[in-house]
Amino acid sequence: MNTSRDTVVEHEPAIAPRPLSRLTYKILSINIVTLAVLAMSFSYIAQTRENLISNEVENFGTEARIYSMVLNKVWQTPDVSSKQAAQILSELNLHSDQQVNLYSADGKRIVTNGRIPERKIYIEIHDINLNPVARFFAAMENWVSVNFKLPIFPGAEESLNTDRPKFEQTVDGLNIAAWSAPDGGLILTAQTELAHNQQKVGVLQLVRRDMQIEESFATTRLDVMRFSLISLAMTISFSLYLAGLIGHPLRNLARAAEAFRLSRGRDAQIPDLSDRNDEIGELSQAMREMTDALKKRLTAIEQFAADVAHELKNPISSMKSAIETLPKVKNETDRAG
């Protein structure tokens, strides 16, 4: 009997172990939806970037018009030397984050004042004397920073080239173009003709790179990414906690029920989870009561079977004894009795 029973148990399908239960996957999938909502905040960042650029272009255009008005008053002849042009530019109150290029009437560069700033992290990335760890973190920070997919700014050209690809807008004779810096930042150029007595005397090119906008936008983007990572960690942690709180007890109850079935109700015990005071505890209590009732019924059936077997055993034993002694009886009257 034991051999047969062991054979049956060996071929019975067991509950296959899984690293994560199906309930865990469901909890994770539901909670990760909240991260999708958080990721939508990046669209808000894109809208913010467009608004910042729009405001910057408007302010930049106004500033370029003011410079051109001042230069139109002091630049009265096309024959201006680079020294004279530099003297004119020195009288202007230029920002530290912009560059001014003056070109002659035929498009030749006369003088350049100021320089376009670069990101510090971009300089660190290409600094071969910096240790690899610092360069790696600088590269990561540059990756998080704003990168505009625009034509690369050619710099202060010796002669104007109007055929270069760029995003350009012309308003009231002022050509405003958007470029991308080598490190991915935004560069704006405003170009307008300088005239005296309706005669073209030169060209003003104002170049601006507002690092403050890039830094504020990069900070916002970094904050959103930071909160996204925190939300992801919290979502996964809470999901695993809920899965452990719900999924693991259910798996234990399933294994106990399977063991109870395979042991024919003899040895297996259903875990007592009634102290949880929730639906799983109620399920555990119900299963324990069910298995207790099944054990009692099995015990009653076995007792009944034993009683029936005992009652049948007496007459059968008597009949067996009679049959065994029948050949020994010689008297026909006794045999008939």
C-alpha positions as a Markdown table, in Angstrom:
| # | Residue | x | y | z |
|---|---|---|---|---|
| 1 | Met | 0.0 | 0.0 | 0.0 |
| 2 | Asn | 2.8 | 2.4 | 0.9 |
| 3 | Thr | 4.6 | 1.8 | -2.4 |
| 4 | Ser | 1.5 | 2.4 | -4.4 |
| 5 | Arg | 0.8 | 5.6 | -2.4 |
| 6 | Asp | 4.3 | 6.9 | -2.9 |
| 7 | Thr | 4.1 | 6.2 | -6.6 |
| 8 | Val | 0.9 | 8.2 | -6.8 |
| 9 | Val | 2.4 | 11.1 | -4.9 |
| 10 | Glu | 5.5 | 11.1 | -7.1 |
| 11 | His | 3.4 | 11.6 | -10.3 |
| 12 | Glu | 1.0 | 14.2 | -8.8 |
| 13 | Pro | 1.6 | 17.7 | -10.2 |
| 14 | Ala | 3.1 | 20.1 | -7.7 |
| 15 | Ile | 2.7 | 23.9 | -7.5 |
| 16 | Ala | 5.6 | 25.1 | -9.6 |
| 17 | Pro | 7.8 | 27.6 | -7.8 |
| 18 | Arg | 8.0 | 31.1 | -9.4 |
| 19 | Pro | 10.3 | 34.0 | -8.6 |
| 20 | Leu | 7.4 | 36.3 | -8.6 |
| 21 | Ser | 3.7 | 35.4 | -8.4 |
| 22 | Arg | 1.2 | 36.5 | -10.9 |
| 23 | Leu | -0.3 | 38.7 | -8.3 |
| 24 | Thr | 3.0 | 40.5 | -8.0 |
| 25 | Tyr | 3.1 | 41.2 | -11.7 |
| 26 | Lys | -0.4 | 42.6 | -11.5 |
| 27 | Ile | 0.4 | 44.8 | -8.6 |
| 28 | Leu | 3.5 | 46.1 | -10.4 |
| 29 | Ser | 1.7 | 46.7 | -13.6 |
| 30 | Ile | -1.0 | 48.7 | -11.9 |
| 31 | Asn | 1.5 | 50.8 | -9.8 |
| 32 | Ile | 3.8 | 51.5 | -12.7 |
| 33 | Val | 0.9 | 53.3 | -14.4 |
| 34 | Thr | 1.5 | 56.1 | -11.9 |
| 35 | Leu | 5.0 | 56.4 | -13.3 |
| 36 | Ala | 3.6 | 56.8 | -16.7 |
| 37 | Val | 1.6 | 59.8 | -15.5 |
| 38 | Leu | 4.8 | 61.2 | -13.9 |
| 39 | Ala | 6.6 | 60.7 | -17.2 |
| 40 | Met | 4.0 | 62.9 | -18.8 |
| 41 | Ser | 5.6 | 65.7 | -16.9 |
| 42 | Phe | 8.4 | 65.7 | -19.5 |
| 43 | Ser | 5.9 | 67.0 | -22.0 |
| 44 | Tyr | 5.4 | 69.9 | -19.6 |
| 45 | Ile | 9.1 | 70.4 | -19.6 |
| 46 | Ala | 9.1 | 70.6 | -23.4 |
| 47 | Gln | 6.4 | 73.2 | -23.3 |
| 48 | Thr | 8.3 | 75.1 | -20.7 |
| 49 | Arg | 11.4 | 75.1 | -23.0 |
| 50 | Glu | 9.4 | 76.5 | -25.9 |
| 51 | Asn | 8.0 | 79.3 | -23.7 |
| 52 | Leu | 11.5 | 80.1 | -22.5 |
| 53 | Ile | 12.9 | 80.2 | -26.0 |
| 54 | Ser | 10.0 | 82.4 | -27.2 |
| 55 | Asn | 10.5 | 84.9 | -24.4 |
| 56 | Glu | 14.2 | 84.9 | -24.9 |
| 57 | Val | 13.9 | 85.5 | -28.7 |
| 58 | Glu | 11.5 | 88.4 | -28.0 |
| 59 | Asn | 13.9 | 90.0 | -25.5 |
| 60 | Phe | 16.8 | 89.3 | -27.7 |
| 61 | Gly | 15.2 | 91.0 | -30.7 |
| 62 | Thr | 14.4 | 94.1 | -28.7 |
| 63 | Glu | 18.0 | 94.3 | -27.5 |
| 64 | Ala | 19.4 | 93.9 | -31.0 |
| 65 | Arg | 17.2 | 96.7 | -32.3 |
| 66 | Ile | 18.4 | 99.0 | -29.5 |
| 67 | Tyr | 22.1 | 98.2 | -30.4 |
| 68 | Ser | 21.4 | 98.8 | -34.1 |
| 69 | Met | 19.7 | 102.2 | -33.4 |
| 70 | Val | 22.8 | 103.3 | -31.4 |
| 71 | Leu | 25.2 | 102.1 | -34.1 |
| 72 | Asn | 23.2 | 103.8 | -36.8 |
| 73 | Lys | 23.8 | 107.1 | -35.1 |
| 74 | Val | 27.6 | 106.8 | -34.6 |
| 75 | Trp | 28.4 | 104.8 | -37.7 |
| 76 | Gln | 28.0 | 107.2 | -40.6 |
| 77 | Thr | 30.4 | 105.9 | -43.3 |
| 78 | Pro | 31.2 | 102.5 | -44.8 |
| 79 | Asp | 34.9 | 103.2 | -44.4 |
| 80 | Val | 35.4 | 102.3 | -40.8 |
| 81 | Ser | 38.6 | 100.7 | -39.5 |
| 82 | Ser | 38.7 | 97.8 | -37.1 |
| 83 | Lys | 40.1 | 100.2 | -34.4 |
| 84 | Gln | 37.2 | 102.6 | -34.9 |
| 85 | Ala | 34.7 | 99.7 | -34.8 |
| 86 | Ala | 36.2 | 98.4 | -31.6 |
| 87 | Gln | 36.0 | 101.9 | -30.1 |
| 88 | Ile | 32.3 | 102.0 | -31.1 |
| 89 | Leu | 31.6 | 98.6 | -29.5 |
| 90 | Ser | 33.5 | 99.5 | -26.3 |
| 91 | Glu | 30.9 | 102.2 | -25.7 |
| 92 | Leu | 28.1 | 99.7 | -25.7 |
| 93 | Asn | 27.0 | 98.0 | -22.5 |
| 94 | Leu | 27.4 | 94.4 | -23.6 |
| 95 | His | 26.4 | 91.3 | -21.6 |
| 96 | Ser | 29.0 | 88.8 | -20.6 |
| 97 | Asp | 27.1 | 86.0 | -22.3 |
| 98 | Gln | 27.0 | 87.6 | -25.7 |
| 99 | Gln | 29.2 | 88.4 | -28.6 |
| 100 | Val | 29.0 | 91.2 | -31.2 |
| 101 | Asn | 30.4 | 90.9 | -34.7 |
| 102 | Leu | 30.5 | 93.9 | -37.0 |
| 103 | Tyr | 30.8 | 93.4 | -40.8 |
| 104 | Ser | 31.4 | 95.8 | -43.5 |
| 105 | Ala | 28.9 | 96.6 | -46.2 |
| 106 | Asp | 30.4 | 93.9 | -48.5 |
| 107 | Gly | 30.2 | 91.3 | -45.7 |
| 108 | Lys | 33.8 | 91.2 | -44.4 |
| 109 | Arg | 34.3 | 90.9 | -40.7 |
| 110 | Ile | 35.8 | 94.0 | -39.1 |
| 111 | Val | 35.8 | 93.3 | -35.4 |
| 112 | Thr | 34.5 | 90.9 | -32.8 |
| 113 | Asn | 33.8 | 91.8 | -29.2 |
| 114 | Gly | 33.0 | 89.3 | -26.4 |
| 115 | Arg | 32.9 | 85.5 | -26.4 |
| 116 | Ile | 30.2 | 82.9 | -26.2 |
| 117 | Pro | 30.3 | 81.0 | -22.9 |
| 118 | Glu | 30.5 | 77.2 | -22.7 |
| 119 | Arg | 29.2 | 74.8 | -20.2 |
| 120 | Lys | 31.7 | 74.0 | -17.5 |
| 121 | Ile | 30.8 | 70.3 | -17.6 |
| 122 | Tyr | 31.4 | 70.3 | -21.3 |
| 123 | Ile | 34.9 | 71.6 | -20.7 |
| 124 | Glu | 35.5 | 69.0 | -18.0 |
| 125 | Ile | 34.4 | 66.1 | -20.3 |
| 126 | His | 37.2 | 67.0 | -22.8 |
| 127 | Asp | 39.8 | 67.8 | -20.1 |
| 128 | Ile | 42.3 | 64.9 | -20.5 |
| 129 | Asn | 43.9 | 65.9 | -17.2 |
| 130 | Leu | 40.7 | 65.3 | -15.2 |
| 131 | Asn | 40.3 | 61.9 | -13.6 |
| 132 | Pro | 38.0 | 59.4 | -15.4 |
| 133 | Val | 35.4 | 59.4 | -12.5 |
| 134 | Ala | 35.0 | 63.2 | -12.6 |
| 135 | Arg | 34.8 | 63.1 | -16.4 |
| 136 | Phe | 32.1 | 60.4 | -16.2 |
| 137 | Phe | 29.9 | 62.4 | -13.9 |
| 138 | Ala | 30.4 | 65.4 | -16.0 |
| 139 | Ala | 29.3 | 63.4 | -19.0 |
| 140 | Met | 26.2 | 62.3 | -17.1 |
| 141 | Glu | 25.4 | 65.8 | -16.1 |
| 142 | Asn | 25.8 | 67.0 | -19.7 |
| 143 | Trp | 23.5 | 64.2 | -20.8 |
| 144 | Val | 20.8 | 65.5 | -18.4 |
| 145 | Ser | 21.4 | 69.1 | -19.6 |
| 146 | Val | 19.4 | 70.7 | -22.4 |
| 147 | Asn | 20.4 | 69.7 | -25.9 |
| 148 | Phe | 18.9 | 71.4 | -28.9 |
| 149 | Lys | 18.8 | 69.6 | -32.2 |
| 150 | Leu | 19.7 | 72.5 | -34.3 |
| 151 | Pro | 22.5 | 73.3 | -36.9 |
| 152 | Ile | 25.8 | 73.9 | -35.2 |
| 153 | Phe | 26.7 | 77.6 | -34.8 |
| 154 | Pro | 29.7 | 78.3 | -37.1 |
| 155 | Gly | 31.2 | 81.0 | -34.9 |
| 156 | Ala | 32.4 | 84.4 | -35.9 |
| 157 | Glu | 32.9 | 84.0 | -39.6 |
| 158 | Glu | 35.4 | 86.1 | -41.6 |
| 159 | Ser | 32.6 | 86.8 | -44.1 |
| 160 | Leu | 28.9 | 86.5 | -43.8 |
| 161 | Asn | 27.5 | 83.3 | -45.3 |
| 162 | Thr | 23.7 | 83.4 | -45.7 |
| 163 | Asp | 23.5 | 79.9 | -47.2 |
| 164 | Arg | 24.2 | 78.1 | -44.0 |
| 165 | Pro | 21.3 | 75.9 | -42.8 |
| 166 | Lys | 19.6 | 77.4 | -39.8 |
| 167 | Phe | 16.2 | 78.1 | -38.2 |
| 168 | Glu | 15.6 | 81.7 | -39.1 |
| 169 | Gln | 12.8 | 84.3 | -38.5 |
| 170 | Thr | 12.8 | 87.8 | -40.0 |
| 171 | Val | 10.9 | 90.5 | -38.3 |
| 172 | Asp | 11.1 | 94.2 | -39.4 |
| 173 | Gly | 14.4 | 93.7 | -41.2 |
| 174 | Leu | 15.9 | 91.8 | -38.2 |
| 175 | Asn | 17.0 | 88.2 | -38.9 |
| 176 | Ile | 16.9 | 86.1 | -35.8 |
| 177 | Ala | 18.3 | 82.6 | -36.1 |
| 178 | Ala | 18.6 | 79.7 | -33.7 |
| 179 | Trp | 21.6 | 77.5 | -33.5 |
| 180 | Ser | 23.0 | 74.7 | -31.4 |
| 181 | Ala | 26.3 | 75.1 | -29.5 |
| 182 | Pro | 28.9 | 72.4 | -29.7 |
| 183 | Asp | 27.8 | 71.2 | -26.3 |
| 184 | Gly | 24.2 | 71.1 | -27.3 |
| 185 | Gly | 23.0 | 74.5 | -25.8 |
| 186 | Leu | 21.0 | 77.1 | -27.5 |
| 187 | Ile | 22.6 | 80.1 | -29.4 |
| 188 | Leu | 20.6 | 82.9 | -30.8 |
| 189 | Thr | 21.9 | 85.3 | -33.5 |
| 190 | Ala | 20.3 | 88.6 | -34.5 |
| 191 | Gln | 21.6 | 90.1 | -37.7 |
| 192 | Thr | 20.5 | 93.5 | -39.1 |
| 193 | Glu | 21.9 | 96.0 | -41.6 |
| 194 | Leu | 23.3 | 99.3 | -40.4 |
| 195 | Ala | 22.4 | 102.3 | -42.6 |
| 196 | His | 23.1 | 106.0 | -42.6 |
| 197 | Asn | 21.1 | 108.3 | -44.9 |
| 198 | Gln | 19.5 | 105.2 | -46.4 |
| 199 | Gln | 23.0 | 103.9 | -47.4 |
| 200 | Lys | 24.2 | 100.5 | -46.1 |
| 201 | Val | 27.3 | 101.0 | -44.0 |
| 202 | Gly | 27.7 | 97.7 | -42.3 |
| 203 | Val | 26.0 | 94.7 | -40.7 |
| 204 | Leu | 25.5 | 94.0 | -37.0 |
| 205 | Gln | 25.5 | 90.4 | -35.8 |
| 206 | Leu | 24.6 | 89.9 | -32.1 |
| 207 | Val | 25.2 | 86.5 | -30.6 |
| 208 | Arg | 23.6 | 85.5 | -27.3 |
| 209 | Arg | 23.8 | 82.4 | -25.2 |
| 210 | Asp | 21.7 | 82.6 | -22.0 |
| 211 | Met | 23.3 | 80.0 | -19.7 |
| 212 | Gln | 20.8 | 80.8 | -16.9 |
| 213 | Ile | 17.9 | 79.5 | -19.0 |
| 214 | Glu | 19.8 | 76.3 | -19.8 |
| 215 | Glu | 20.8 | 75.8 | -16.2 |
| 216 | Ser | 17.3 | 76.4 | -14.8 |
| 217 | Phe | 15.8 | 74.1 | -17.4 |
| 218 | Ala | 18.4 | 71.5 | -16.7 |
| 219 | Thr | 17.8 | 71.8 | -13.0 |
| 220 | Thr | 14.0 | 71.3 | -13.6 |
| 221 | Arg | 14.7 | 68.3 | -15.8 |
| 222 | Leu | 17.1 | 66.8 | -13.2 |
| 223 | Asp | 14.5 | 67.3 | -10.5 |
| 224 | Val | 11.9 | 65.5 | -12.5 |
| 225 | Met | 14.2 | 62.6 | -13.2 |
| 226 | Arg | 15.2 | 62.5 | -9.5 |
| 227 | Phe | 11.5 | 62.3 | -8.5 |
| 228 | Ser | 10.9 | 59.7 | -11.2 |
| 229 | Leu | 13.6 | 57.5 | -9.8 |
| 230 | Ile | 12.4 | 57.9 | -6.3 |
| 231 | Ser | 8.8 | 57.1 | -7.4 |
| 232 | Leu | 10.1 | 54.1 | -9.3 |
| 233 | Ala | 11.9 | 52.8 | -6.2 |
| 234 | Met | 8.9 | 53.5 | -4.0 |
| 235 | Thr | 6.5 | 51.8 | -6.5 |
| 236 | Ile | 8.6 | 48.7 | -6.7 |
| 237 | Ser | 9.1 | 48.5 | -3.0 |
| 238 | Phe | 5.4 | 48.9 | -2.2 |
| 239 | Ser | 4.5 | 46.4 | -4.9 |
| 240 | Leu | 6.9 | 43.8 | -3.5 |
| 241 | Tyr | 5.6 | 44.6 | 0.0 |
| 242 | Leu | 2.0 | 44.1 | -1.1 |
| 243 | Ala | 2.9 | 41.0 | -3.1 |
| 244 | Gly | 4.6 | 39.6 | 0.0 |
| 245 | Leu | 1.7 | 40.6 | 2.2 |
| 246 | Ile | -0.9 | 39.0 | -0.1 |
| 247 | Gly | 0.8 | 36.7 | -2.6 |
| 248 | His | 3.0 | 34.7 | -0.3 |
| 249 | Pro | 0.2 | 33.7 | 2.2 |
| 250 | Leu | -2.0 | 32.6 | -0.7 |
| 251 | Arg | 0.9 | 30.5 | -2.1 |
| 252 | Asn | 1.3 | 28.9 | 1.3 |
| 253 | Leu | -2.4 | 28.1 | 1.5 |
| 254 | Ala | -2.3 | 26.6 | -2.0 |
| 255 | Arg | 0.7 | 24.5 | -1.1 |
| 256 | Ala | -0.9 | 23.3 | 2.1 |
| 257 | Ala | -4.1 | 22.4 | 0.2 |
| 258 | Glu | -2.1 | 20.5 | -2.4 |
| 259 | Ala | -0.2 | 18.7 | 0.4 |
| 260 | Phe | -3.5 | 17.9 | 2.1 |
| 261 | Arg | -4.9 | 16.4 | -1.1 |
| 262 | Leu | -1.8 | 14.3 | -1.8 |
| 263 | Ser | -1.6 | 13.0 | 1.8 |
| 264 | Arg | -5.3 | 12.0 | 1.7 |
| 265 | Gly | -5.9 | 14.3 | 4.6 |
| 266 | Arg | -3.6 | 12.5 | 7.0 |
| 267 | Asp | -0.6 | 14.7 | 7.9 |
| 268 | Ala | -0.9 | 18.0 | 6.1 |
| 269 | Gln | -2.0 | 21.0 | 8.1 |
| 270 | Ile | -3.4 | 24.3 | 6.8 |
| 271 | Pro | -1.5 | 27.3 | 8.1 |
| 272 | Asp | -3.4 | 29.3 | 10.7 |
| 273 | Leu | -3.5 | 32.9 | 9.4 |
| 274 | Ser | -6.6 | 34.0 | 11.3 |
| 275 | Asp | -4.6 | 36.6 | 13.3 |
| 276 | Arg | -4.2 | 38.7 | 10.1 |
| 277 | Asn | -7.8 | 40.0 | 10.5 |
| 278 | Asp | -8.3 | 40.3 | 6.8 |
| 279 | Glu | -9.8 | 38.3 | 3.9 |
| 280 | Ile | -6.8 | 36.0 | 3.8 |
| 281 | Gly | -7.2 | 35.2 | 7.5 |
| 282 | Glu | -10.9 | 34.4 | 6.8 |
| 283 | Leu | -9.9 | 32.2 | 3.9 |
| 284 | Ser | -7.3 | 30.4 | 6.1 |
| 285 | Gln | -9.9 | 29.9 | 8.9 |
| 286 | Ala | -12.5 | 28.6 | 6.4 |
| 287 | Met | -9.9 | 26.2 | 4.9 |
| 288 | Arg | -8.9 | 24.9 | 8.3 |
| 289 | Glu | -12.6 | 24.3 | 9.3 |
| 290 | Met | -13.1 | 22.6 | 5.9 |
| 291 | Thr | -10.1 | 20.3 | 6.4 |
| 292 | Asp | -11.2 | 19.5 | 9.9 |
| 293 | Ala | -14.6 | 18.6 | 8.7 |
| 294 | Leu | -13.1 | 16.4 | 6.0 |
| 295 | Lys | -10.8 | 14.7 | 8.5 |
| 296 | Lys | -13.8 | 14.0 | 10.7 |
| 297 | Arg | -15.7 | 12.5 | 7.8 |
| 298 | Leu | -12.8 | 10.4 | 6.7 |
| 299 | Thr | -12.3 | 9.2 | 10.3 |
| 300 | Ala | -16.1 | 8.4 | 10.5 |
| 301 | Ile | -16.0 | 6.5 | 7.2 |
| 302 | Glu | -12.9 | 4.6 | 8.3 |
| 303 | Gln | -14.6 | 3.7 | 11.6 |
| 304 | Phe | -17.7 | 2.6 | 9.8 |
| 305 | Ala | -15.7 | 0.5 | 7.4 |
| 306 | Ala | -13.9 | -1.1 | 10.4 |
| 307 | Asp | -17.2 | -1.9 | 12.1 |
| 308 | Val | -18.7 | -3.4 | 9.0 |
| 309 | Ala | -15.6 | -5.5 | 8.4 |
| 310 | His | -15.7 | -6.7 | 12.1 |
| 311 | Glu | -19.4 | -7.6 | 11.8 |
| 312 | Leu | -18.8 | -9.5 | 8.6 |
| 313 | Lys | -15.7 | -11.2 | 10.0 |
| 314 | Asn | -17.7 | -13.3 | 12.7 |
| 315 | Pro | -20.2 | -15.0 | 10.3 |
| 316 | Ile | -17.5 | -15.5 | 7.7 |
| 317 | Ser | -15.2 | -17.1 | 10.3 |
| 318 | Ser | -18.0 | -19.4 | 11.4 |
| 319 | Met | -18.7 | -20.4 | 7.9 |
| 320 | Lys | -15.1 | -21.0 | 7.3 |
| 321 | Ser | -14.8 | -23.2 | 10.4 |
| 322 | Ala | -17.9 | -25.2 | 9.3 |
| 323 | Ile | -16.5 | -25.7 | 5.9 |
| 324 | Glu | -13.2 | -26.9 | 7.3 |
| 325 | Thr | -14.8 | -29.4 | 9.7 |
| 326 | Leu | -17.4 | -30.7 | 7.2 |
| 327 | Pro | -15.1 | -33.4 | 5.7 |
| 328 | Lys | -14.4 | -34.7 | 9.1 |
| 329 | Val | -18.0 | -35.4 | 10.0 |
| 330 | Lys | -19.0 | -39.0 | 9.0 |
| 331 | Asn | -22.5 | -39.1 | 10.3 |
| 332 | Glu | -25.0 | -38.0 | 7.5 |
| 333 | Thr | -27.4 | -36.7 | 10.1 |
| 334 | Asp | -24.6 | -34.4 | 11.6 |
| 335 | Arg | -23.5 | -33.4 | 8.1 |
| 336 | Ala | -27.1 | -32.4 | 7.2 |
| 337 | Gly | -27.5 | -30.5 | 10.5 |
